[in-house]
Amino acid sequence: MARVDKQTYLSDFYNNYENSLNGKTIHELIDYFNSEQGVQVASNARFKFLSGLDRAFRASGFDCTSIANGKKGLKYKYPIKLEGECIVQIIED
């Protein structure tokens, strides 16, 4: 049986999605983001994907001020949702 290298597989996965975010609806972008909850893989491809996702949110025309970088910036361990025209993070501590 062939052994699949998890890091190579995930890099291929994220590289395939990195450039496919253009033209996605805000709901599709939120679904992509929320599907990353619990993923504990650090790879350059994943970081590029998440960076592209962040750029897509900012280019969407929706209010991203509550998830902007800073003291209360976007945390990848919490899901996000759309409230009206604003993207907000769901933090239940």
MODELLER restraints for C-alpha pairs under 7 A, 6 or more apart:
rsr = mdl.restraints
at = mdl.atoms
rsr.add(forms.Gaussian(group=physical.xy_distance, feature=features.Distance(at['CA:11:A'], at['CA:43:A']), mean=6.93, stdev=0.5))
rsr.add(forms.Gaussian(group=physical.xy_distance, feature=features.Distance(at['CA:11:A'], at['CA:45:A']), mean=5.20, stdev=0.5))
rsr.add(forms.Gaussian(group=physical.xy_distance, feature=features.Distance(at['CA:11:A'], at['CA:46:A']), mean=6.79, stdev=0.5))
rsr.add(forms.Gaussian(group=physical.xy_distance, feature=features.Distance(at['CA:14:A'], at['CA:45:A']), mean=5.56, stdev=0.5))
rsr.add(forms.Gaussian(group=physical.xy_distance, feature=features.Distance(at['CA:14:A'], at['CA:46:A']), mean=5.49, stdev=0.5))
rsr.add(forms.Gaussian(group=physical.xy_distance, feature=features.Distance(at['CA:14:A'], at['CA:49:A']), mean=5.96, stdev=0.5))
rsr.add(forms.Gaussian(group=physical.xy_distance, feature=features.Distance(at['CA:15:A'], at['CA:45:A']), mean=5.75, stdev=0.5))
rsr.add(forms.Gaussian(group=physical.xy_distance, feature=features.Distance(at['CA:17:A'], at['CA:49:A']), mean=6.94, stdev=0.5))
rsr.add(forms.Gaussian(group=physical.xy_distance, feature=features.Distance(at['CA:18:A'], at['CA:48:A']), mean=6.86, stdev=0.5))
rsr.add(forms.Gaussian(group=physical.xy_distance, feature=features.Distance(at['CA:18:A'], at['CA:49:A']), mean=4.66, stdev=0.5))
rsr.add(forms.Gaussian(group=physical.xy_distance, feature=features.Distance(at['CA:18:A'], at['CA:52:A']), mean=6.43, stdev=0.5))
rsr.add(forms.Gaussian(group=physical.xy_distance, feature=features.Distance(at['CA:21:A'], at['CA:53:A']), mean=6.92, stdev=0.5))
rsr.add(forms.Gaussian(group=physical.xy_distance, feature=features.Distance(at['CA:21:A'], at['CA:56:A']), mean=6.82, stdev=0.5))
rsr.add(forms.Gaussian(group=physical.xy_distance, feature=features.Distance(at['CA:26:A'], at['CA:60:A']), mean=6.88, stdev=0.5))
rsr.add(forms.Gaussian(group=physical.xy_distance, feature=features.Distance(at['CA:30:A'], at['CA:80:A']), mean=6.63, stdev=0.5))
rsr.add(forms.Gaussian(group=physical.xy_distance, feature=features.Distance(at['CA:30:A'], at['CA:81:A']), mean=6.69, stdev=0.5))
rsr.add(forms.Gaussian(group=physical.xy_distance, feature=features.Distance(at['CA:34:A'], at['CA:79:A']), mean=5.12, stdev=0.5))
rsr.add(forms.Gaussian(group=physical.xy_distance, feature=features.Distance(at['CA:34:A'], at['CA:80:A']), mean=6.64, stdev=0.5))
rsr.add(forms.Gaussian(group=physical.xy_distance, feature=features.Distance(at['CA:37:A'], at['CA:76:A']), mean=6.79, stdev=0.5))
rsr.add(forms.Gaussian(group=physical.xy_distance, feature=features.Distance(at['CA:37:A'], at['CA:77:A']), mean=5.63, stdev=0.5))
rsr.add(forms.Gaussian(group=physical.xy_distance, feature=features.Distance(at['CA:37:A'], at['CA:78:A']), mean=6.72, stdev=0.5))
rsr.add(forms.Gaussian(group=physical.xy_distance, feature=features.Distance(at['CA:37:A'], at['CA:79:A']), mean=6.77, stdev=0.5))
rsr.add(forms.Gaussian(group=physical.xy_distance, feature=features.Distance(at['CA:38:A'], at['CA:77:A']), mean=6.73, stdev=0.5))
rsr.add(forms.Gaussian(group=physical.xy_distance, feature=features.Distance(at['CA:58:A'], at['CA:64:A']), mean=6.39, stdev=0.5))
rsr.add(forms.Gaussian(group=physical.xy_distance, feature=features.Distance(at['CA:62:A'], at['CA:85:A']), mean=5.41, stdev=0.5))
rsr.add(forms.Gaussian(group=physical.xy_distance, feature=features.Distance(at['CA:62:A'], at['CA:86:A']), mean=5.82, stdev=0.5))
rsr.add(forms.Gaussian(group=physical.xy_distance, feature=features.Distance(at['CA:62:A'], at['CA:87:A']), mean=6.88, stdev=0.5))
rsr.add(forms.Gaussian(group=physical.xy_distance, feature=features.Distance(at['CA:63:A'], at['CA:85:A']), mean=5.96, stdev=0.5))
rsr.add(forms.Gaussian(group=physical.xy_distance, feature=features.Distance(at['CA:63:A'], at['CA:86:A']), mean=4.48, stdev=0.5))
rsr.add(forms.Gaussian(group=physical.xy_distance, feature=features.Distance(at['CA:63:A'], at['CA:87:A']), mean=6.11, stdev=0.5))
rsr.add(forms.Gaussian(group=physical.xy_distance, feature=features.Distance(at['CA:64:A'], at['CA:86:A']), mean=6.26, stdev=0.5))
rsr.add(forms.Gaussian(group=physical.xy_distance, feature=features.Distance(at['CA:64:A'], at['CA:87:A']), mean=5.54, stdev=0.5))
rsr.add(forms.Gaussian(group=physical.xy_distance, feature=features.Distance(at['CA:66:A'], at['CA:87:A']), mean=6.99, stdev=0.5))
rsr.add(forms.Gaussian(group=physical.xy_distance, feature=features.Distance(at['CA:66:A'], at['CA:88:A']), mean=5.86, stdev=0.5))
rsr.add(forms.Gaussian(group=physical.xy_distance, feature=features.Distance(at['CA:67:A'], at['CA:73:A']), mean=4.93, stdev=0.5))
rsr.add(forms.Gaussian(group=physical.xy_distance, feature=features.Distance(at['CA:67:A'], at['CA:74:A']), mean=4.52, stdev=0.5))
rsr.add(forms.Gaussian(group=physical.xy_distance, feature=features.Distance(at['CA:67:A'], at['CA:88:A']), mean=6.37, stdev=0.5))
rsr.add(forms.Gaussian(group=physical.xy_distance, feature=features.Distance(at['CA:67:A'], at['CA:89:A']), mean=6.78, stdev=0.5))
rsr.add(forms.Gaussian(group=physical.xy_distance, feature=features.Distance(at['CA:68:A'], at['CA:74:A']), mean=6.15, stdev=0.5))
rsr.add(forms.Gaussian(group=physical.xy_distance, feature=features.Distance(at['CA:78:A'], at['CA:89:A']), mean=6.55, stdev=0.5))
rsr.add(forms.Gaussian(group=physical.xy_distance, feature=features.Distance(at['CA:78:A'], at['CA:90:A']), mean=6.10, stdev=0.5))
rsr.add(forms.Gaussian(group=physical.xy_distance, feature=features.Distance(at['CA:78:A'], at['CA:91:A']), mean=6.06, stdev=0.5))
rsr.add(forms.Gaussian(group=physical.xy_distance, feature=features.Distance(at['CA:79:A'], at['CA:89:A']), mean=5.93, stdev=0.5))
rsr.add(forms.Gaussian(group=physical.xy_distance, feature=features.Distance(at['CA:79:A'], at['CA:90:A']), mean=5.56, stdev=0.5))
rsr.add(forms.Gaussian(group=physical.xy_distance, feature=features.Distance(at['CA:80:A'], at['CA:87:A']), mean=6.78, stdev=0.5))
rsr.add(forms.Gaussian(group=physical.xy_distance, feature=features.Distance(at['CA:80:A'], at['CA:88:A']), mean=5.50, stdev=0.5))
rsr.add(forms.Gaussian(group=physical.xy_distance, feature=features.Distance(at['CA:80:A'], at['CA:89:A']), mean=4.18, stdev=0.5))
rsr.add(forms.Gaussian(group=physical.xy_distance, feature=features.Distance(at['CA:80:A'], at['CA:90:A']), mean=5.50, stdev=0.5))
rsr.add(forms.Gaussian(group=physical.xy_distance, feature=features.Distance(at['CA:81:A'], at['CA:87:A']), mean=5.77, stdev=0.5))
rsr.add(forms.Gaussian(group=physical.xy_distance, feature=features.Distance(at['CA:81:A'], at['CA:88:A']), mean=5.55, stdev=0.5))
rsr.add(forms.Gaussian(group=physical.xy_distance, feature=features.Distance(at['CA:81:A'], at['CA:89:A']), mean=6.38, stdev=0.5))
rsr.add(forms.Gaussian(group=physical.xy_distance, feature=features.Distance(at['CA:82:A'], at['CA:88:A']), mean=6.25, stdev=0.5))
